[in-house]
Amino acid sequence: MRLVWKLLRRHISLPQLAGFFLANLLGMLIVLLSLQFYRDIKPIFSAEDGFIRPDYLILNKRVTALSSIGLASDGSFSQSEIDDLARQPFTKRVGCFTASQYKVSCSMGISGVAQFGTDMFFESVPDAFVDVDLGKWHFAEGDEVVPIILPRTYLAIYNFGFAKSQNLPKLSEGIVGMVELTITMRGNGRNEYIKGRVTGFSSRLNTILVPESFIRWSNARYAPESDASPNRIILEVNNPADDAIVTYINQHGYELEEDKLDAGRMTFFLRITAAIVMAVGLLISLLSFYILMLSIYLLVEKNTEKMRTLLLIGYSPAKVALPYQLLTTGMNAAVLLLAAGGLLVVRSLYMKQLWSVFPKMEDGSILPAILLGTALFVVVSLANALVIRGRINKIWNNKN
């Protein structure tokens, strides 16, 4: 092996190998950074509101003076309007908000002592639109507790308004999950109670959300004759930045909650930007791979006679190819290690800036980026080994 390496390492072009190494390092670092940066920054737009994803948009009809005095539509969506929305090219899925049609009040207490109560309402959307564990987001007739998602604004109103004025303790989101909620439902000659449990909060969802199964059961029990036509629609769209969405909404007199559209646009552009940067990194890696193959081919051509001699005196094609395979694999491994180190350094720099702006942002894992780099290392190294072995086999087949 040592003799083979001494014979074959002559004519190795260090500038060519250095060019491959630097280009491959740059490409690998760009690929890993683009994936890691996307994963690190995405929670800023979506994690704290994971119950309703950014590509979900909420529509309602405009409230006018005529509708306020009963001379215009009550703002509900007809089935034909819902079907027309579903047919639009920008639409993936359509769901309807279903509101409670009976009187609801809620009292909240800690350790069995009631603190305050208020009238309220419930709404639901199809379970497929709610990003929670469906094992916890469920209600069936006979259950003693109904899960609830509240707007974060409600907690802010309590902490900075009601609690302060009534000398009550402020509550964190975790504490609210342990607070006892007693829900009173009145209608159809019934006056009944059920327990509620807050399972999460949302900044983008401005309603009190309960499972759809609960709304259907309770409306049938307490308001069987009521009209439950939806006043709001939830859309899953292909591209939140599509101008056709705004055009359609304006043409039909609908309203769209702009913060949801902006959040969806930012997430969409973040995804596109990360994909473009990753594609550039992969392109650089492919070009560096081509540079290496060109260097190896030139090196093999220069050493063709030596290789033929080695094969004739009894060396196998595998032994002749091994030095080149080890060279390329070693360089690829060095590229992976340096790229991983560069990823850690650059990530520590931009994470400090992100934490200064978003102190509650969680520190994500770099494992997916490392796994991607390892996969690229394996693919490129195997491709290098196969190309080198194929060239040596060709010399072996023509050694005479």
N, C-alpha and C positions, 0 to 999 in steps of 0.2 A: 504493500500500500504506500509506504513512504517513498519507495523508488518510483512508483507510478506518478506520485504527486510531484517529485522533483523533475521528472521528464516533461510533465504536462503543464507545470505552472509557468514555464517560460512563455513568452508572448502574451501573458495576461496584461491587459491594459487597465492600469489603475484609474486613469481619468474616466474611462467608460464605466467601470464598476462604481466609481464615486458618483458619477452622474445618475446612474440607476438608483443608488442608495438614497441620495438626497431627494430625487423625484418621488421615489416610493415612500419615503418618510413623510414628505409633504402631503402626498395623497392620503396616506393612512391617517395622519393627524387631522386633516380636514374632515374625513369621513367620521372619525370617532367624535370629534368636537361637535359636528353638526347634529349627530344623533343625541349626544349628551346634553347639549344646550337646549334642544327641542324638549327633551324629557324634563329638564330642570325648570324651564320657564313656562311650560304648558299649565302646571297647576295654578299659576297666577291668574289665568283666565277661566279655569274650569273647576279646580279641585274643591274649593269651598262651596261651590254650587253644583256638586256632582249629581244632585237629584234630577236636575234638568239640564241636559247637555247644551253646549253653545249652538249646535246646529238645529235646535228646536226653537221655533218662533211662535209667538202668541198673537192672535188677531182678535179684534173685536170691532163692532160697528160704532161709528161716531154717534155720540149723544148730542142731539140738537134741541133747540127750544120747542119745536113741534112735538118731538118724541116725549119731552118732559110733561106736556099737557095732554098727551094721549092722541094727538092728531097725526102721528107718524108711527112707523114700525117700532115695536118694543125693543129692537136691537138683537133679537134672536136670529140664528142662522137656519134657513130652510134646508131640507135635504138636497134640493137641487143646487143650492149654493155650495154645500159641502162636497157634492159630487164634482162640481166644476173645479173646485180647488184641487181635488184629488187628481184631476186629469191634466193639470198644468205640468209642463216639462221640468220645472224646478222642484216639484214635490216628490218626496219619497213616500211619506205616510201622512195621514190626517187623523187626528183624534179630537174628541169633543170634551170640553169641560162640562160636567154635570153638577148642578148646584142642589143643595138641600132645599126642599120645598116646604119645610115645617119650621117651627120656632125652635131655636137652639140657644141654650145658655150654659155657661161653664163657670164653675167655682174652682179656685186653685188654693191648695193648702200645703203646709209643711208639717209633717209628723202628726197628721190627723186634725190639725187646727186650721179651719178655713180662714183665708186671708182676704180674698176679694172675689167677686164674681162679675160676669159681664155677659150681655147678649152677643152672639156670634153667628157664624154661618160656616158651612162646609162646602167644599168642592172636590171633585175627583177628576182624574184623567185616566185613560186606559193604562193598565199596569206596565205595558211595554214601553211607555214614555217616562217611567220613573226609574232612575238608576240607583235602586237600592236592592238589597237581598230580598227576593220575593218570598222567601221563607218567613221573614219578619214583616213584610208588607202584605198582610193578608187579614181578612176578616170573614168569618162564617157565622151564621145565625147560631146563637148560643154562646159565642165567645164573650168573655167578661171585659176585655180590654180592646180598644180600637187604637191603632197607631196613627200618629199625626205628624205632619211636617208644617212648621210655622215659618212665616217670614222673619228675617232677622230684625226688621224694623219694629216688630212687636216687642221683641226683647229689649231693644233700645228705648222704646217708649216707656216700658216698665221701669228699667234701670235708671233712666235719666229724667223721668217725669213723675210717674205714679209713686215709685218706691221712695223717691226723695221727699215728695210732699206728704207722704203718709208715714214717714220714719220706718220704712220696711227695709230689710236687707236687699242688696243687689244680688242678682243671680247670674251665674255663668251658664253657658250652654250645657255643660255637664251636669250642673245641679238641677237645671230644669228637667232633664231626663228622669230625675228621681222625684220630682214634685208630683203630688197626687192631683189629678184632674177629674172632677166629677161633672159629667155632661148630662144636662137635662134636655129631653126631647119631648115636645108637646105638639099634638096634632091628631086628628081623627078620633077625638075623644080619649086619647091616651096621654099620660104624663109619666114618663119612665126615665130611669137613670142608667148610665153606663160609665165605666172608667175609661179615661184616656191616657195615653202615654206618648210624650213627645219623642220622636225617634230622630229628628234632625231639624236643621234650619237652612233656609235659602235666602240669598240676597236678591236673586233674580225672579223668584216666584212670589208674587204678591197675592197670596191667598192662603187659606187654611186647608191643607190637602189631607184627604183621607182615602183609603182604598176604594176603588170603584165598586167592589162588592158590597161595602158598607153603605154607600150612597144608594145603590139599587134596593138593598134590603130595607133601609130606613125610609126611603121615599114611598115604597110600596106599603109600609106599615103605618106611617104617620100622615101621608098625603097621597093616597092612592088615586085621587081624581085630578091631581095637579098636572099642569103642562111643564114638562122638564126639557123643553127645547133649549139647546145650548146657546149661551150668549158669548162664549169665547171658543176659539179654535186653536189647537196646538198643531203646528206643522213640523215635520222633519224634512229638511231641504237638502239638496245636493251641494249647493254652494251658497252660504249666507251672503256672499258679496255680489250675487247675481243681481244686476239692475232690473231684470224682469220682475223680480219680487216686488220692488217698490212701485214699478209701473202698474202692475196688476192691482196692488192695494189701493193706489190713488184712483184708478179707473173705477173701482167698485165701491169707493167710499168707506174703506176699512181703515182701521188704525193698527199700527204695529208698535209694540214697545221698543223704542229705539235702542235702549241699552242692551237688549237681547240681540238686536241686529248688529250692533257695534262689537259685542263680545264674540259673536259668531264670525264676523269679518276678521277680527284680529286673530282668532284661532285658526281660521282658514288660511290667512296670509302667512301666519307662523309656520303652518304645515307645509305650504308651498315653498316658502323660503328655505326651510330645512331640507326639503327634497331636492331643490336646485343646488344648494351648497354640497349636499351629499353626492349628487350626480357629478359635480365638478371634481370632487375628491376621487370618486371612482374613475373618472376619465383620466386624471393625472396618474392614478395607480396603473391603469391599463397601458398608458404611454410608457411608464417606467418599466412595466413588464416587457413591452416591446423592445425597449432599449437593452434590457438584460438579455433577451433572446438574441438580439442582433449581436451583442458582444460575445455571447457564448458561441454563436454560429461562426463568427469570425475567428474566435479562438480555436474552435474545433477544426476549421478549415486550415489554419496555420499548422496544426498538429496532426493533420490527417496521416501523414507518413509514419509518424511516431506511433500513433494509435494502431495503424495497420501492422506495424512491426510487433507491438505488444500483443496483439491478437494472434499473430502468427506463431509467437514463441510460447503461447499457452495461456495468456491472460484472458479471462472471460469478459464479455461485453459489460457485465454488471460491475466488475472490478475497475474497468477502464472508465466507466461512467460515474463511479462513486465519488471521485474527487470533485468533479463539477457539481454534482448533486449536493454534496456537503457544503460547497462554497455558496451556492444559491440559497440553500435552506438556512445556513448560518446567517447570511445577510438579511434574509426575510425575518428571522427570529430577532435579530438586532433591531430591525425596523419596528417590529411590534413592541419590543420592550421600550425603545426610545419614544415611540408614539404614545404608549400608555403613560410614561413619565411626563411627557409634554402635556397630555390631557389632564393629569392631576394638577400640574402647575397652573395651566391656564384656567382650569375650572375653579381652583381656589381663589384666583384673582377676581373672576366675574361673580362668584358666589358671595364674596364679601360685599360687593356693590349691591347685589340683589337683596341680601339680608338687611342692608342699611335702609332700603326702601320698603321691603316687605319682611319685617322681623319675625312674623309667624310662619313664614314659608318653610316647609319641611325639606330636610336634606335627603335627596333621592339617592338611589344606588347607581354606581358606575358599572355594575355587572353586565347589563345589556350591551354597553359600548365595548367592554372588554371581550365579550362573547362574539360580537360582530368582528372585531379585529382578529380574534383567533380564527374565526371562520375564513376570513380573507387570507390569513397566513397559510392555512391548510390548503385552500384552493390554489393559491399562487404557487406554493411549494410543490404540490402534486403536479401542477401543469408544467413547471420547470423541469421536474424529474422525468416526466413522460416525454417531453420534447427532447431532452438530452439523451435519454435512453434510445429514443427513436432514431436519432442521428447516429449514435454509436452502432446500433443494429444495422443501419444502412451501410456503414463502413465494413462491418463484419460480413455482411452478405456479398460485398464487392471486394473482399480482401485479396482475392486472387486476380 
